[in-house]
Amino acid sequence: MKCINVCAALVALAASSAQPALAQTTARLSYHWAPSHESAIMSKKLSDEVTKRSGGKLKIDVFPSGQLYTIRQIIGALSAGSVEMGGVVTHNQLPAVEKDWNVFQLPNVWESIEHQRRFLAESPEGKAMRERVLQKTGMAHVAYVPVGPYVLFSAKDSLSSLAAMKGLKARALAASERPGLAARGMSVVSLSTEEIYSALQSGMIDTLATVPTAIKAYSWWDYLKVAQLPSAVYADSELMANAKWLAGLPGDQRDVLLSVGREISKEATAQTYTGNAEALKELAEKHGGKIVTLQGKALEEIKALDREKTEPELAKLMSPEIFAAAKRFVGRK
């Protein structure tokens, strides 16, 4: 009887050892945002939720603050498969891939981030543009983690009128940011995110168009003390995956990742407006900042300038077809 029990146990052990191990995947998620940035917080939440809901079968390790790849390197890294997932600020990174993406830099054309996404989802031209970008880069969408409405910030108290802005030294990341800054009489310096703090510190720049949560996350409000509203441009961001890697995931792992991605997209989009409003409030209440809200004649002067000077220059950076499609979509002639 004892022999039978021992033999049975050995057979069971042999059978269990013959079972294939559960498929397990580890992926790296690289983004340039600092850990306290809203987009980074949402990206980390996606990572944690995917690991939890997949029962550990899909583990996503996060690398913030450009540890693996900077904002200017991440698309190339994703395309090459050097990293599995990455954060892409589509607003100012994709124009280098597809010039028509500059359409989202047009000031006072889009009402919100969701309005821009509708153009991509509903208009034939927007759909085709989106598809071209994904095909060119070999990327696939996982989730939206938008950075939000752009605000013009300055270390100088010079944002209350068009005349006061002349001579400011502004930073631009993409070529599409230059026309609006130049139209205001500013000099423009090209800088990556990682270079901004030292550039503000040295006085190389004193002005920056970005989202309020960024000046909080990177402590740029040590120098930037004046914010100009209302916003005229909205910046979306996405968590992208290398398309081949995503397609090669086991089906259950891919389903978990994309399901969590849809949930994070909704939460992050709602949170971006709240988070940016709170950062502006904190700038004013805790960091001695000042919020300048243009109204009446001052606002109309800025809008007229952008319509007459900024918009024609931006139109040169995109095809006539996408420019016309955007105007049709928003009901403009």
C-alpha positions, 0 to 999 in steps of 0.5 A: 500500500505504501509503495502504491502511494509513493508511486502515485505521488511520483506519477503526479509529480512527473505529470505536473513537471511535464505541464508547460509553464504559463506564458509570461511576458515582461514589457518596458514602458518608456516615457519622458514625463516626470513621475508626478506628471498627470500623464506619468501617473496614468501610465503607471496606473495602466502598468499596475492594473495590467499586471494585476488583472493578468495575474502577473502574466503580463508585467509592465516595467515603467521607465519615467523621466527619459531614463530609456528614451527622451521625447525626441527618441521614443518614436524611433525606439518604438518603430525599431522594437528597441522598447515595447511601449512608450509615451508619445505626445502626438501634438508635437511629435507626430508632425515629424512623421506625418506633416499633416499632423500639424493641423492640430497646431492651428490655434482657436480651431479645435475646441478640445482634445475630444474634438480633435479625436473626432476629426481622426475618427469621423472624417475620411481625411483624419482617418487616412492620416491616422492610418498613415502614421501608424503604418509609417511608424509600426506603432499601435495605440494602447491608451490616451494619456493627454497632457491637456490644454496649452497655456503660454507661460513666462518669467516676465510679466509681459503676457497682458497684451500683444505689444508686451510679448515682443522680445520674449525668448521662447522655447519650441519643441516642434517646428509647428510651434514656431509660427505662433511665437514668432508672430508675437515678436518672440525669438525662438529656441529649440529645446527638448524637455530635459533641457528646459529647467537649465535654460530657464535658469540661465536665461536662455529662455523666459517663455514657454507654451506648455500645459500647467501640469508640466510646470508643476511636474518639472518645477518650471514654476521656479521661474515661470510666474505668469500664465496666459489664458484662454488656451488656443491649442490642445495637446493629446498624448498616447501610450503606443506599442510596437505593433508587431510586439502587440500582435505577438502577445498571447490573446489573453494578455493583449485583451487585458492590456487593451481593456485597461487601456480603454479605461485609462483613456477615459479617466486620463482624459477627464483628469487632464482638465481638472489636473491642469486647472488645479496646477494653475490655481497652485501656481497663483496661490502657492508660488506667487504666480499670476493668471492673465486672462485675455478678454475683449480687444486684447483677445480679439487682437491675438485671434486676428494675429493668428488668423492672419499670420500664424495660420497661413504659416502653419498651412505651409506645413501641411497639405491643402487637403488636410487644411481644407478638411479641418476647416470643413469639419469645424464649420469654417470657410 
